[in-house]
Amino acid sequence: MATATAMYHTGRNPLHKLHREAETADEVVDVVRGEKRRRLHKAFLRYHDANNWPLLREALKTMGRADLIGNGKHHLIPTWQPLGDGGYQSARKKNSTPPGAKPETRPDARPIKGRVLTQHTGLPPRDNGAARSSSPRKPR
């Protein structure tokens, strides 16, 4: 992280040697600082998210790379926009329970000898506000 921070704040590549002469083109690093360019870079990283497609279409046309817009396998983003909000939800979110909802538990579930209970195997969810102690203390 120190190398990345040095690149961001100085705009130079810290892996190249410093020279007394004027800056050369290979020492300068392009740093994205504007909000619009940051959003565009994030959109390119998450090109599969339908919410980013309008921004990516506009940027690709501006860059002269409209050939990447289409419905084939060799295209980056499709020409059509989904009717919904285009919300992307990761697979982890799809398979987890929504916030506030209780996970399904079987009423007849009993602990099996030798089996460790977890939240996934029948232990009730924790109360987030309760204080937790690492180990109970015995009175002396």
N, C-alpha and C positions, 0 to 999 in steps of 0.2 A: 504494500500500500504506500510506502514511502516514495517509491519510484513514480507511481501514478500521481501522487500529490505533488511531487516536484515538477512533473510534466504539466499538470494543470495550472499551477501558480506561475511558473516561469515561461511556459510556452516553448520550452526547448527540450531536447532529448537528453536526459541526464546520462545515458549510456555512451554518448559520444564525447570525445575529449574536447575541452574548451580551447579556443585559439584566440590570440590577440587580434587577429585580422577581423575584418567585418564578418557578420553572420553569413554562413553558407546555407543553401537551400535545404540540405539534408539534416541540419541541426534544428530547424524550426518545426514544431509540432502544431497542427491545427487543433485548437481547443474550442469546443462547443460551449458557448456561454449564454447565448440568447435563448429565451423561452421557446420561440418557434422552432429553432433548430433542434433543441432538446426533445421536443415533442415528436418531431419528424424522425429523429434517430430511434426513439423508443417505439414509434410506429413501425419502422423497418425491422426492429428486433422482434416485434409481435405482429408480423404480417398476417398471421392466421386469424387474428381477431377482426371480426367484421366491422367493429366500430372504427378501426383505423383505415379501412379501405378507401373512403372518400379522400382523406388526406394523402394517402399513398398514390391514388390515381392522379391527383393534381401534381404531386411532386414528380412522378415518373414522366408525365407529359412535359413538365417544365425542363426536366433533365434530358429530354429527347429520347426517352426509353419507353415510349408507348407500346413497343413490341412486347413488353412484359405484362401488359394488361390483356386478359382474355380468358377463355374457358378451357383451354387445353392443359396438358400435363406440363408443358414447358413455360407456362405463364405463372407469374408470381401471385397476382390477385385476379379475381373474376371481374367481368364487365358489369355484372348485376349486383344489386344491393339487396339483402334480405328485407322482408317486409317488417319484421319485428324490430326491437331495439338493437338487434345484432349483438346482444350481450354474450360475451364469452365466459364460460365457467369451466374451470379446470376439472380434471377427472377426480381430484381429491375432494373438491367441494361437492361434486355430484354425489359421491358415495358417502359423505359424512352427513350427520344429522344437522338440521338447521339450528341456528342459535335459539335457545329457549325451549326447544323441543326435547322431550325425554327419549332416550334410546329405548328400543323395544326390549322388554325383558319378559321371560316366561314366568308365569305365576307359580308353576310347579317346579321351578329350577331349585335344586338343592346342591349344596357343595359336595363334590366327589372327593373322597379321601385321597390325598396325595396330589390334588390339582390346585394350582394357584389361581385365585380369583383375581380378575382384573376388570376394568370397566367394560371390556369387550366380552368377557365370559360370564357376566352376571353380577358384578359388584355394582352397587348403585353409584351414580355420579357424585363427585365431591361437592361440598358446599364451598364456593369460591371465597366467601367472606370469612369463613371460620379460620381461626388461628391454627396452624399446624406445628406440632413439635416433632423433632426428629426421632426421639425415643422417650418413652414414658419413664419418669424417675420414681424410684421407690423411696418411700419415707424412711428416714434414718432413726 
